């Protein structure tokens, strides 16, 4: 199989955004990451596992070239000190433990400095996903279905069946292939629509290739590690710690805050006037998007902030139909943006893989994500989940 990840620039932008803040503030943090496939009927054969290992070894042999580093250097909030670090940086295969020791046939655990391991998540998932689909199915048939569905998507936007305003592509980790993701971004960005426009992608390499905006600020790992990786911190205050560190790094730049790591209700306790003013908006990743959007607008209004000046970025399992409904409801109430992933990058007749690679420990301590719905979190220690819930409930009821 040809090499899947061909450039270290092929990563989601938020890995670089978080990476710079990690480099400057948390370079000594150590993390453990664990892989999970949530599909019930999926099994990875020994041949797939061997190919995944081979692909990850090739990924670990990559280095940034000067053209790639110059592109990163032109991103407004990335600093020369971090670019110089990336000039020396490369992935370490020694940080990986990959085996067939799992009921689904694939076990991946990654251990090392957060500075290193954070960068592995997205390329690793892209490798796992593509190896599985190439070895399990007739790949040419999948590509044919993908191209047909892509043309349907373009038609639906051109005719105004769906109107999304500004949207970005977020599908690297579960894409069908680099070729198909690249084709989708090219086709969607080069056509014109009545009230829709593909403005960016999280894939930095393809943003560079197609002269689009690279998009991405923070992921749940940022809240988990910063807020829960220090034993002196009460984890119910994770959002305060993570926003404080983010503002130290970026000021008013690069400011879309993720709300649901330890529930949006708890996030709002810390998202008061200062941070609500400094951050340009917030991102939705779990729960009912309409309820969440109404809550965020009401919260801004309660602080005396005009919600029309703030961005609500929706990114939870979206397709064009769902995004169009959200846009129609909120477009006159605030700035609306979308990050649409698998629906753009891996839409065929086959159900996509629901695979994740999540941070499960930081500095030897359990960390957890709760989200606004059950089933999106991942923690190996039920006792820690119970402790985290009790901390959050105490704060919600007493603070």
Long-range contacts (C-beta under 8 A, 24 or more apart in sequence): 1-51, 1-55, 1-131, 1-134, 1-135, 3-55, 3-58, 4-55, 4-59, 4-126, 4-127, 4-130, 4-131, 4-177, 4-178, 5-55, 5-58, 5-59, 5-62, 5-123, 5-126, 5-127, 6-62, 6-178, 7-62, 7-68, 7-205, 8-62, 8-63, 8-64, 8-68, 8-86, 8-90, 8-91, 9-64, 9-68, 9-71, 9-72, 9-204, 9-205, 9-208, 10-123, 10-126, 10-172, 10-178, 10-203, 10-204, 10-205, 10-206, 11-119, 11-122, 11-123, 11-172, 11-203, 11-204, 11-205, 12-122, 12-170, 12-172, 12-173, 12-202, 12-203, 12-204, 12-216, 13-75, 13-202, 13-204, 13-207, 13-214, 13-215, 13-216, 14-202, 14-216, 14-217, 14-218, 14-219, 15-118, 15-119, 15-121, 15-122, 15-216, 15-219, 16-72, 16-75, 16-78, 16-82, 16-204, 16-216, 17-77, 17-78, 17-216, 17-217, 17-218, 17-254, 18-118, 18-218, 18-219, 18-221, 18-222, 19-82, 19-115, 19-118, 19-119, 20-77, 20-78, 20-79, 20-82, 20-249, 21-222, 21-245, 21-246, 21-249, 21-250, 22-114, 22-115, 22-118, 23-81, 23-82, 23-85, 23-115, 24-81, 24-82, 24-249, 25-245, 25-248, 25-249, 26-114, 26-115, 26-225, 26-226, 26-229, 26-245, 27-113, 27-115, 28-113, 29-113, 29-114, 29-115, 29-225, 29-229, 29-362, 29-363, 30-111, 30-112, 30-113, 30-114, 30-362, 30-363, 30-364, 31-111, 31-112, 31-113, 31-114, 31-117, 31-118, 31-221, 31-225, 31-229, 31-359, 31-361, 31-362, 31-363, 32-109, 32-110, 32-111, 32-117, 32-359, 32-360, 32-361, 32-362, 33-108, 33-109, 33-110, 33-111, 33-117, 33-120, 33-121, 33-357, 33-358, 33-359, 33-360, 34-108, 34-109, 34-357, 34-358, 34-360, 34-378, 34-380, 35-106, 35-107, 35-108, 35-109, 35-124, 35-128, 35-355, 35-356, 35-357, 36-355, 36-356, 36-357, 36-358, 36-378, 37-104, 37-106, 37-353, 37-354, 37-355, 38-354, 38-355, 38-356, 39-351, 39-353, 39-354, 39-355, 42-104, 42-132, 42-353, 43-104, 43-105, 44-100, 44-104, 44-105, 44-106, 44-132, 45-105, 45-135, 46-100, 46-105, 47-135, 48-105, 48-106, 48-131, 48-132, 48-135, 48-136, 49-98, 49-99, 49-100, 49-105, 49-106, 51-131, 51-135, 52-98, 52-106, 52-127, 52-128, 52-131, 53-98, 55-127, 55-131, 56-93, 56-96, 56-98, 56-124, 56-127, 57-93, 59-91, 59-123, 59-124, 59-127, 60-90, 60-91, 60-92, 60-93, 61-90, 62-90, 62-91, 63-90, 64-89, 68-208, 71-204, 71-208, 72-204, 75-214, 76-253, 77-250, 77-253, 77-254, 89-116, 89-119, 91-116, 91-119, 91-120, 91-123, 92-116, 95-120, 96-120, 108-357, 110-357, 114-225, 114-362, 117-359, 118-221, 120-357, 121-173, 121-221, 121-357, 122-172, 122-173, 124-357, 125-173, 125-174, 125-355, 125-356, 125-357, 126-172, 126-173, 126-174, 126-175, 128-353, 128-355, 129-173, 129-174, 129-175, 129-176, 129-346, 129-353, 129-355, 130-175, 130-176, 130-177, 132-353, 133-176, 133-346, 133-350, 133-353, 134-177, 137-350, 142-176, 142-348, 142-350, 143-176, 143-177, 143-179, 143-180, 145-348, 145-349, 146-176, 146-180, 146-184, 146-346, 146-347, 146-348, 147-180, 147-183, 149-347, 149-348, 150-183, 150-184, 150-187, 150-188, 150-347, 153-188, 153-320, 153-344, 153-347, 154-187, 154-188, 154-191, 156-320, 157-188, 157-191, 157-193, 157-196, 157-320, 158-191, 158-192, 158-193, 158-194, 160-193, 160-194, 160-195, 161-324, 162-196, 162-320, 162-321, 162-323, 162-324, 163-193, 163-194, 163-195, 163-196, 163-324, 163-327, 163-328, 164-195, 164-196, 164-320, 164-323, 164-324, 164-327, 164-338, 165-195, 165-196, 165-197, 165-327, 165-331, 165-336, 165-337, 165-338, 166-197, 166-199, 166-336, 166-337, 166-338, 167-196, 167-197, 167-198, 167-199, 167-323, 167-337, 167-338, 167-339, 167-340, 168-198, 168-199, 168-200, 168-201, 168-202, 168-213, 168-215, 168-337, 168-338, 168-339, 168-340, 169-198, 169-200, 169-201, 169-202, 169-203, 169-206, 169-339, 169-340, 169-341, 169-344, 169-345, 170-201, 170-202, 170-215, 170-315, 170-339, 170-340, 170-341, 171-202, 171-203, 171-340, 171-341, 171-342, 171-343, 171-344, 171-345, 171-346, 172-202, 172-203, 172-345, 173-341, 173-355, 174-341, 174-342, 174-345, 174-346, 174-352, 174-353, 174-355, 175-342, 175-345, 175-346, 176-345, 176-346, 176-348, 180-345, 180-346, 181-206, 181-344, 181-345, 182-206, 182-209, 184-344, 184-345, 185-210, 185-212, 185-344, 186-210, 188-344, 202-339, 215-339, 217-254, 217-255, 217-256, 217-257, 217-258, 217-283, 218-242, 218-246, 218-256, 218-257, 218-258, 219-258, 220-258, 220-260, 220-261, 220-285, 220-358, 220-359, 220-369, 221-358, 221-359, 222-246, 222-258, 223-258, 223-261, 223-262, 223-369, 224-261, 224-359, 224-362, 224-367, 224-368, 224-369, 225-359, 225-362, 225-367, 227-261, 227-262, 228-362, 228-365, 228-366, 228-367, 228-368, 228-388, 229-362, 229-363, 229-365, 229-367, 230-363, 231-363, 231-365, 234-391, 234-395, 235-262, 235-387, 235-388, 235-391, 235-392, 236-262, 236-266, 236-388, 236-391, 236-392, 236-394, 236-395, 237-270, 237-395, 238-262, 239-266, 239-267, 239-269, 239-270, 239-271, 240-270, 243-270, 243-271, 243-275, 243-279, 247-275, 247-278, 251-278, 252-278, 252-280, 255-279, 255-280, 255-281, 256-280, 256-281, 256-282, 256-283, 256-311, 256-313, 257-281, 257-282, 257-283, 258-282, 258-283, 258-285, 259-283, 259-284, 259-285, 259-292, 259-296, 260-284, 260-285, 260-286, 260-287, 260-370, 260-371, 260-372, 261-369, 261-370, 261-371, 262-369, 262-370, 262-388, 262-392, 263-370, 263-371, 263-372, 263-392, 264-292, 264-295, 264-372, 265-396, 266-392, 266-395, 266-396, 268-295, 268-299, 269-395, 269-396, 269-399, 271-299, 272-303, 273-303, 273-304, 273-305, 276-300, 276-303, 276-305, 276-310, 277-305, 280-310, 280-311, 281-310, 281-311, 281-312, 281-313, 281-335, 281-337, 282-310, 282-311, 282-312, 282-313, 283-313, 283-314, 283-315, 283-339, 284-312, 284-313, 284-314, 284-315, 284-316, 285-315, 285-316, 285-371, 286-316, 286-371, 286-372, 286-373, 286-376, 287-316, 287-371, 287-372, 287-373, 289-314, 289-316, 289-322, 289-326, 290-326, 290-329, 292-372, 293-326, 293-329, 293-330, 293-333, 293-334, 296-334, 297-330, 297-333, 297-334, 300-334, 307-333, 307-334, 308-333, 308-334, 308-335, 309-335, 310-334, 310-335, 311-335, 311-336, 311-337, 312-336, 312-337, 313-337, 313-338, 313-339, 314-338, 314-339, 315-339, 315-340, 315-341, 317-342, 318-343, 319-343
